[in-house]
Amino acid sequence: MSSPAIFLDRDGTIIVERNYPSHPDQVELLDAATAGLRALAKHGFPFVVVSNQSGIGRGYFSVDEADAVEARVRELLAGEGVIIAKWYRCPHAPDEDCGCRKPLPGMIHWAVRDLDIDPSRSFVIGDKWSDVELAAAVGAVGILVTTGHGQSDADRARRLGVAVCRNLLEASEEVARQLALNNA
């Protein structure tokens, strides 16, 4: 049977939003990110990072530089006992015709194939409206965090019944609440 997953945006959700980070020195974990991820890990769902990285397509940084940033995030998380099962990124600029740029579901389709994931039992947590739309596109539960860019879409999300949380720690509480409701 396919497993649920926790799909996570990277910039503004796990790490401090730096506007196209291109060097490992720019990586800083957000406050409460690791505590939230450790709390989420108790559910036993794999963590899958799905991140738009249009800086590659725009020519702001290379794939190697993006790999170095990702490796630094992975290193910092592992040092806190948090393991990401799989990392996916869309390297395309917004005007390129691709199926992987959020809110399109390409990255989640790859995870479904690679990890035997059931998106309809999964959660998507991110700081942009495109993360909420991605969740809707695959039948997952979307959670907007107000770290990063999330504050700008918080009112809209609340009006539409989307959970809005201050950070990943609060999002972990929302996931636990929703799982308890589904199991009641």
C-alpha positions, 0 to 999 in steps of 0.5 A: 500500500502506498505511503503518505508523505510530507511534501515540503517547500525549501526556501522560506519554509525550511530555510530562511528566504534569501532570494535565490541563494547560490552559496552554502554560506547563505543557508540558515535553518528557520527557527522552529524548523527542525523542531517541527520536522522532528515532530512531523517525523513521529508520524513515520511519513517520508519527507520530500522536498519539492522546490522551484529553483528558477534561479538556474533557468534565469542564469542566476546560478548553476546546477552545481551551485544549486547542488551545493546549497541543497547539500548544505541544507541536507547537512544541517538537517542531518545534524539535527537528526532530520532526514529527507527521503528525496529532493526534487527541484524545478530548474526552469524559469517561469516562462519555460514550458514545463510540468514541474514548476509548482503549482504543476504536479510534476515533482509530486508525480516523480515522488509517487513513482520513486517512493510509492507515495499516495498523494491523497493521504499526504500533506504539502507545506510551504510558504507560497500560494503555489504550494497550496495550489500544488496540494489541491492539484494532487488531492493532498492537504495544503498547509501555508506557513507564514515564514518566508512569503506566506504572510502575504497569502494568509488571509486568502488561505484562511478565507478558503479554509486552508490551514495557516501556521506560523512555522513548521512546528505549528504545522506539525501540530496541524498535521497531528490534528488532521490525522486525529480527525481522519482516524476518529 
